[in-house]
Amino acid sequence: MDDINVLHHRCLLNLRRRIRDIGDGRPAQERYMRLQKDGDTLSYQGNSEEVGCYVAGHPLSKGNCYFEVTIVDTGVRGTIAVGLVPKFYRLDHQPGWLPYSVAYHADNGKLYNGNPVGQQFGPKCAQGDRIGCGIHSENIEAGFTTVFFTKNGKEVGSVEVPVSAEGLFPAVGMHSMGEEVKVDLQAEWLLDEDDSMMMVDSHEDEWARLFDVRVSGTAAGRIKEGGGLHKVEMLLKLLEYVGKGKSITDVGLAQARQPLTTRCHYYELEIVDAGEKCYIALGLARRDYPRNRHPGWSRGSVAYHADDGKIFHGSGVGDAFGPRCFKGDIMGCGIMFPRDYILDGEGDVDDWDRLEVRPGHAGVQNFLYLNDEEEEEEEEDGEEIEQGQEGRKVTVFFTRNGKLMGRREMAVPPGGLYPTVGMLSSGEKVKVDLHPLSG
């Protein structure tokens, strides 16, 4: 009996020790096969016919949402994959090949998202390149998250993926002799200070004015390109209407802190939930725009309205403009600046010839500068705004799912034209990307 009691006591001690170790957050067991691990270096040890795979001991989380892999040697084929997988992922498969995994493959630049057939995604990667992978962590509790990938600190793209209860674990796959990488599971994505954009470290900081609209869970991602003061930016802010929605004065308004400029001349929103009526408007407005007026209804504003496809330009009466927009549609708004245009306080103009709205959308090719022959629309009567300078006019354009819907010329009020979003019915939610062209 004494021996049995001693054994039972030891079992209880071991169980308590395991529980304590888990509570203390001690490193979980990482797994790998056909790879040699020496500190933070992984090297392939197979025969080039079988996959070798490494899976980290801990999933990405809100406190640790990004990691990087540096390619030390591409070996024979450079078949190196970096991504996220479930906890018990099979180690004889490349990350991204099996369900609930996703990975960026260095040899062909393709994204594999739970499928052995990849999709073209980004550039190929070579020796010395850094491949990063991170998550926009606020949606984990909802069972999905947005996974993004970087190359040498610049975002390549992102994809929405489901998340299992255990989370998504950093993974590296290799498949040819001589391949070697270094893994940094504590990497942070901070860019150099070389641009004029301001630091953003909270959900609301990019929005100067929020009335009956709240930021309710942002896809918190790092800035895609252009540097900036440790520029951590909320790329896809989820704006949610929280007003009464009973009358036309119950408008919910969100206005950005910075106006559009020749450096940042375009923004987009995606309709996540159309709500009861889809009274969603995207446009530009003066800084002191009335809080209870939809964008486009009052002077110094222009907007494309999702519910009826009309454009409103300083008037409560809209004109037929484009198709209606629904859940999942992406609406865009930008400015075509005259070639010699310089906004007050803005630095030298970047001489870009042509920019695409968004990789992956059938695309509108947006010209940053307006050619003389493109001045088409006449300004509506009564829309004129008092200006500090004469002749400061630009052409505002709108897109739907990457296709140009049309243009409208308007005068620029003092201080510029600010991205402004309006909503007016219960349940409306949109994602806003204020810098879609910076990647």
Secondary structure by P-SEA (a helix, b strand, c coil): caaaaaaaaaaaaaaaaaaaaaaaccccccccccccccccbbbbcccccccccccccccccccccbbbbbbcccccccccccccccccccccccccccccbbbbbccccbbbcccccccccbbbbcccbbbbbbbccccccccbbbbbbbccccccbbbbbbbcccccccbbbbccccccccccccccccccccccbbbbcccccccccccccccccccccccccccccccccccbbbbbbccccccccbbbbbbbccccccccccccccccccccccccccccccccccccccccccccbbbbbccccbbbccccccccccccccccbbbbbbbbcccccccccccccccccccccccccccccccccccccccccccccccccccccccbbbbbbbbccccccbbbbbbbccccccbbbbbcccbbbbbbbcccccc
